[in-house]
């Protein structure tokens, strides 16, 4: 041990975590059932033994269920951890073991230089191979006047991306690949594309050293997506350049500030439904050793086992008051201290489960998030289902919550694929899914409209593969979804057949036009705009390699597709008729057009009852001087003639025709081509967009 021994005093019970002030650091930890707590101080991140061990006296260092101590003269940069003692009675839900060194649930940063996951399992002491938390001062960062962008949800275009995968490949040519700083270097690319928000796959600390399984060649596969959180207040150390120096917050903040300067919001994908401690055989990292029976759902009758609503080994008891407090305080920290603009909640339906596991009508944590003043202007998005079968699309609790609209994904895929009888479903989805949201008092902005996400095929692979090809995952191709509603356009996988390639390009453009013309908020996945492929792998959660990483050569090779995406995003932004805040009402404009009118190939005759229909069109009437839009969609394989409505005092001009080669597929603003006839031939499997001028 070091000769330097810090003096201590009682300290205070709030706030939880390590709080730095001018005279020292206050440490506070919740544990209702612990009988003893020790605070361990390490001078360096890789010191195997603590420089000082501070035993907390329940008479002076405990208030109710909060343990606390003030360490005088201590400053930011010190590394620390806990030992927590108490009953080791798994059958009663208690897994206390003072042999296990635990990180602070409220830590703002951690290091794993000594970490050995195996040693965190079982009963033995793991002092020399444990994770360590870092004392970080949250104050003093120069935000340079940065403020939240507060862009309305309906005006958003979301870009889902993995921080590591976005710049990890060598051809990204960034100075710090796979990090928050790497993202900063690619901001010009994002700004030119036109997206308004990045939705980052988990950036909270997770164990990227966890070997999930072996691939076909016997090589280890690691956690790539990060949906297995270790520490919820801490930016992931592997995304930082100098985590051992406690730069976690600074590096993340630098990225947020730079994105905000470019007009791009930051949404975090958060995982409060489970943790990386897993089931009864998993490691002891923090919650399990601090107060297992409080934080997790346990099997009634034999509490050594965990209820698994998440499909990941355990489930967090989100509506217990302590867990409710933890989640809300965590979100408020990321908003107030880190300037984050929103959150997407993985398996969000678990947040609606009560302490007995049953869905609640008014789950406290969901409503506390919705009504928190600190979170009042941030975007909150639910994946409104869980692994135990709870599916809440259209009725997730609360009003402000947007939802990943799984119905949108499925219906749009089927329509573009060419399945018959999907025109009515497509109309509902493009109108903002009023059938799901309007009756309950929700709005179009409650619908996040996505065709693909990280979990599944890329957009390129959706039009290139009929079947999943997940052999590299080491599970015999048995993992991943089987029902993908994909179509390979005639050839499975990569091909030199230029006719097939032209069709695939057209299908990608068809998806893009439909997304960008739909009411709600569109979300695309990083690389869709340049045809990023995963080789048909629709479950690349364990592929921290070139299967998943963004291939920056595609930005040059497929620049015509990038152009189409960027022009289509710009078109959406410039027409408020396609990103309304409210549902359509049937109002008529001065040119005799309703706010929306649906047609088939003939005006005012949509084929709702035709089970074989693959074609539909609609007209959007513009107000306050804005252009009207007429959209014709033909997913039949032969050309079809579509009637064009008359528009008083204006003429129709073509903006988009996905059948045409670039740059005629989408024309620049001001260069739209006049349509001289009252009928337009839409080629097979293509979409045409007209505007009135």
Number of C-alpha atoms within 10 A of each C-alpha: 11 9 7 8 14 16 12 17 13 18 19 18 21 16 14 21 21 26 20 20 15 9 12 17 25 25 24 24 23 22 23 15 18 19 13 18 24 18 20 20 25 23 16 18 23 19 16 14 15 19 19 18 19 17 15 18 16 16 8 13 20 23 13 10 14 18 28 30 25 23 21 18 13 20 17 18 19 19 27 28 25 25 23 24 21 20 14 14 12 16 14 16 24 22 23 25 21 22 17 26 27 28 27 29 21 21 23 27 29 30 23 20 14 16 19 17 19 13 18 24 18 15 12 12 16 22 21 16 20 26 27 31 30 30 25 25 18 15 9 6 13 11 13 7 6 13 13 18 18 12 17 13 22 23 20 23 26 26 24 22 22 26 24 25 23 23 27 24 19 14 12 20 14 18 11 18 23 24 26 27 22 24 23 18 18 16 17 13 11 20 16 13 19 21 24 23 24 26 24 19 23 25 27 24 25 25 22 20 15 16 14 15 16 16 17 13 8 9 11 17 22 20 20 23 24 24 25 23 22 23 26 27 25 25 27 29 24 20 23 22 18 12 21 20 17 25 20 25 22 17 19 21 21 18 20 25 25 17 23 21 14 14 16 26 27 25 23 24 24 24 23 23 27 28 26 23 23 18 18 17 12 17 20 29 24 25 23 25 29 32 22 24 22 23 20 25 26 26 14 13 9 12 19 20 19 21 20 21 23 22 14 18 19 24 24 28 27 30 24 18 15 14 18 20 14 20 21 18 19 15 23 19 17 19 19 13 14 20 23 25 28 24 22 24 22 24 24 26 27 29 29 25 24 20 18 12 18 11 16 15 12 13 18 19 23 23 16 16 22 22 13 14 11 16 20 12 17 23 23 22 23 26 23 27 22 19 14 13 10 18 17 17 20 23 15 22 21 17 15 20 22 27 25 25 24 19 20 23 19 19 22 25 23 20 25 27 22 19 18 17 19 24 28 18 20 23 20 17 28 21 21 31 27 22 13 20 20 16 10 12 8 21 24 28 28 29 32 28 31 23 26 23 20 19 14 21 28 27 28 25 30 28 29 26 23 21 22 24 20 20 15 18 24 20 14 12 14 13 17 20 13 12 10 19 19 20 22 20 20 15 16 15 18 15 11 8 10 9 12 18 17 14 20 23 19 23 26 22 25 22 20 23 26 21 27 24 23 26 33 33 26 28 24 25 21 25 23 21 25 25 23 23 25 23 19 25 27 24 20 24 21 24 22 18 15 14 18 26 25 27 22 18 12 17 18 11 12 14 15 18 23 21 18 25 24 18 20 25 23 18 19 20 20 14 16 17 23 23 25 19 19 16 19 18 9 12 12 14 16 14 15 12 21 20 20 20 18 20 22 22 24 17 16 15 13 21 21 17 10 13 12 14 22 23 28 26 27 23 24 21 25 24 18 7 8 15 19 26 25 22 23 26 30 29 25 22 12 11 15 19 14 23 19 23 17 14 16 11 9 13 15 25 19 22 24 27 25 28 22 15 13 14 13 17 20 25 18 15 11 8 11 19 15 15 16 10 9 11 14 17 14 24 21 17 24 28 27 25 22 24 24 22 16
